[in-house]
Amino acid sequence: MPTTARFNPLYRPYLVATIGLTMVASLVGIPLAIVWFCGAGQWWARHYFDKLECQISDKTLRFRKGILFQVEKTIPLENIQDVTFIEGPLLKKFHLATLKFETAGHSAGQANDMHLTGIIDAHEFRNAIIDARDALRQRAHSAPAVDQHADGQLARIETVMHAMSARLDEIASLLRAQNEKWR
């Protein structure tokens, strides 16, 4: 059964503050920051927050975000090497945390750059991801026992096939001998 993350509503003002402060810091963005803080930022953050979605299944972690451009990332659990829990001063002010994923088998700019901010009970969600990954790896490790059983069956089938082949060769030589007699 999939586990779905819930996002903290304080993520909305956090988004407004961080993006607005970035605009102010650039000096050129000060006129945009005024529009941002007067309402555009709250509108954008509300719609962005409404589109956030994150779910753990038995094999993958799926994350969706975006307003105009929807982004969906899916990470196979077996590729997750570590999930880092990050809290900074601004995140703490808003009672938020970020989960950062380190993955194997991906190049820069793909899933290994994935960050999830604003998940309620981020520590528990992190543990759920790690538990799901470990359960998947455990199932993968138990699979070779089935393969060994299958290998044993294949060996028995191969032995029977060799015996059948030898018996057919024997029958063919008897038929040749019989055919020689009739000529």
C-alpha positions in Angstrom: 0.0 0.0 0.0 1.5 3.3 -1.0 2.5 5.9 1.6 1.6 9.5 0.7 3.4 12.5 2.1 1.5 15.4 3.6 2.9 18.9 3.2 3.1 21.5 5.9 0.9 24.6 5.0 3.8 26.8 6.3 5.6 25.8 3.2 3.6 28.5 1.3 4.9 31.5 3.3 8.4 29.9 3.2 8.2 29.9 -0.6 7.0 33.5 -0.7 9.8 34.7 1.7 12.7 32.8 0.1 11.8 33.8 -3.5 11.0 37.4 -2.4 14.2 37.8 -0.5 16.1 36.4 -3.5 14.4 39.2 -5.7 15.4 41.9 -3.1 19.0 40.6 -2.9 19.3 41.0 -6.7 18.5 44.8 -6.4 17.1 44.7 -10.0 14.3 42.5 -8.7 13.1 45.0 -6.1 10.2 46.2 -8.2 9.2 42.6 -8.8 9.6 41.8 -5.1 7.1 44.5 -4.2 4.5 42.9 -6.6 5.6 39.5 -5.2 5.0 40.5 -1.6 1.7 42.3 -2.4 -0.1 39.3 -3.6 1.4 37.5 -6.5 3.7 35.4 -4.3 0.8 34.3 -2.1 -1.3 33.3 -5.2 1.7 31.4 -6.7 2.6 29.7 -3.4 -1.0 28.6 -2.8 -1.3 27.0 -6.3 2.1 25.5 -6.1 1.4 24.0 -2.7 -1.9 22.5 -4.0 -0.1 20.7 -6.8 2.6 19.1 -4.5 2.4 15.3 -4.3 4.8 12.7 -3.1 4.2 8.9 -2.7 6.2 5.8 -1.9 5.1 2.6 -3.5 6.7 -0.8 -3.0 9.3 -0.1 -5.8 9.4 3.7 -6.4 9.3 7.2 -4.9 7.2 9.5 -7.0 7.1 13.3 -6.6 5.0 15.8 -8.6 5.1 19.6 -8.5 4.5 22.7 -10.7 1.8 25.1 -11.8 2.3 25.9 -15.5 4.9 23.2 -16.0 4.2 20.0 -14.2 7.3 18.1 -13.1 7.1 14.5 -12.1 10.1 12.6 -10.9 10.1 8.9 -10.2 13.1 7.3 -8.4 13.4 3.5 -8.2 13.9 2.7 -4.5 16.8 0.4 -5.3 18.7 3.4 -6.6 18.4 5.4 -3.4 21.7 5.3 -1.5 20.8 7.8 1.2 18.1 10.3 2.3 19.6 13.4 4.1 17.5 15.4 6.5 18.4 19.2 6.3 17.2 22.0 8.6 18.5 25.5 8.2 17.7 28.7 10.2 14.9 29.8 7.7 13.5 26.3 7.5 13.4 26.0 11.3 11.6 29.4 11.5 8.8 27.9 9.4 9.0 24.5 11.2 10.1 22.8 7.9 12.8 20.4 6.8 14.2 19.3 3.5 14.9 15.7 2.4 17.7 15.4 -0.1 18.1 12.1 -2.1 21.4 10.6 -3.1 20.9 8.0 -5.8 23.0 5.6 -7.8 22.9 5.3 -11.5 21.9 8.8 -12.4 23.9 11.7 -13.8 23.9 15.3 -12.6 20.6 17.1 -13.2 18.4 14.1 -12.8 16.8 12.4 -9.8 19.9 12.6 -7.6 19.2 16.4 -7.4 15.8 15.8 -5.9 14.9 17.7 -2.8 11.6 17.6 -0.9 10.8 20.5 1.4 7.8 20.9 3.7 6.8 17.3 4.4 5.0 16.9 7.7 6.9 14.4 9.9 9.9 14.4 7.6 11.9 12.1 9.9 9.1 9.5 9.7 8.7 9.9 5.9 12.5 9.5 5.6 12.3 6.3 7.6 9.4 5.0 5.5 11.5 5.5 2.4 14.5 3.7 3.8 12.3 0.9 5.2 10.6 0.5 1.7 14.1 0.4 0.0 15.4 -2.1 2.5 12.3 -4.3 2.1 12.8 -4.2 -1.7 16.5 -5.2 -1.3 15.6 -8.0 1.1 13.1 -9.4 -1.5 15.8 -9.1 -4.2 18.3 -11.1 -1.9 15.7 -13.8 -1.3 15.1 -14.2 -5.0 18.3 -16.2 -5.7 17.0 -19.1 -3.6 14.1 -19.4 -6.1 16.6 -19.3 -8.9 18.7 -22.0 -7.3 15.6 -24.2 -7.1 14.9 -23.4 -10.8 18.5 -24.3 -11.6 18.1 -27.6 -9.9 14.9 -28.3 -11.9 16.7 -27.3 -15.1 19.6 -29.7 -14.3 17.1 -32.6 -13.8 15.3 -31.7 -17.1 18.6 -31.6 -18.9 19.5 -35.1 -17.4 16.2 -36.5 -18.6 16.7 -34.9 -22.0 20.2 -36.5 -22.4 18.7 -39.9 -21.4 16.0 -39.5 -23.9 18.5 -38.5 -26.6 20.6 -41.5 -25.8 17.6 -43.8 -26.0 16.5 -42.3 -29.3 20.0 -42.9 -30.7 19.7 -46.5 -29.6 16.4 -46.8 -31.3 17.7 -45.2 -34.5 20.7 -47.7 -34.6 18.3 -50.6 -34.1 16.1 -49.3 -36.9 19.2 -49.0 -39.2 20.2 -52.5 -38.4 16.7 -53.8 -39.1 16.7 -51.8 -42.3 20.0 -53.4 -43.3 18.6 -56.8 -42.7 15.6 -56.2 -45.0 17.7 -55.1 -48.0 
